[in-house]
Amino acid sequence: MTLATVAFETFGAQHLIVMALIAVVAIGLTWLVRRRQSVRLGRGVAVGLAVVLLANEVAFVALGLATAERSEFLQRFLPIHICGVAAYMTAWALVRGGRIPYELTYFWGLSGALQATLTPNLQFAFPSVWFWFYFISHGGIVTGAIYATWALGHRPGPRAILRVCLLTNLYMAFVAIANGPLDANYMFLREPPAGASPFFFLPWPWYILFLEVVGLGIITLLNLPFVVERRLAPRAGARSWTPPAIEPSHLLSPPPARPTHESQRIE
């Protein structure tokens, strides 16, 4: 199955442009919501990002069903790569909230998806449909993680690293088992990717153990700002406005009516 023939060049002009666009969108949306201090706007952007991510994932699977042979579809298009699952977790965290979906979004997004954006495992360049699928998915996860944290105000909990490591390894064990009957290489557990990633220089299975250690170090660094934040919070005093994390029961309901002049009076 081939829908494009132009080869993708890591750190070529197209790659640099799309990375810059992802950064502009992620930072720009977060800055806009914080500047406007609008829960309505924050809700709308969150739902919009979730819709884009979900539509991209559904379209990717649908195109695979329409164009690939059955064996190729099972090997390449099932949404069980960790970034595929992260896309659904990101949409869930943006729309419904929840500690586990958010923590997986934050740590998977700013470790795995960001690394996949910087060193893509991608064959085809713009304007290939696969180029769009790849960068909408990975860029959307990164954007969702940044937005959920610094626009919606979600934060990893005190034992977030333990939860994320446990869930990641349980999921990795599931994928390793599934790879056998599928004759697939999801999560690159059977062989390294063909891209330019600097993390796959060791032979199998040693690169998997290396990634475990590197992954733990990265998520520890990603968690460090919030450890400091929790320790400083009791002494913070007056703080600038930070949008609250939107609870599931409030996200899709209309905002409360503004109080009337009479209801604002202090008796």
Protein Blocks (a to p, Z undefined) as FASTA:
>chain_A
ZZbfbdcdehilklmmmmmmmmmmmmmmmmmmmmnopaklmmmmmmmmmmmmmmmmmmmm
mmmmmmmcfklmmmmmpckbfklmmmmmmmmmmmngpjklmmmmmmmmmmmmmmmmmmcc
bfbdcfbfklmmmmmmmmmmmmmmmmmmmmnopacdfklmmmmmmmmmmmmmmmmmmmmm
nopaehhlmbccfblbfklmbccfklmmmmmmmmmmmmmmmmmmmmmmmmmmmmnmpadd
ddddddfklmmpccdddddfklmpcZZ
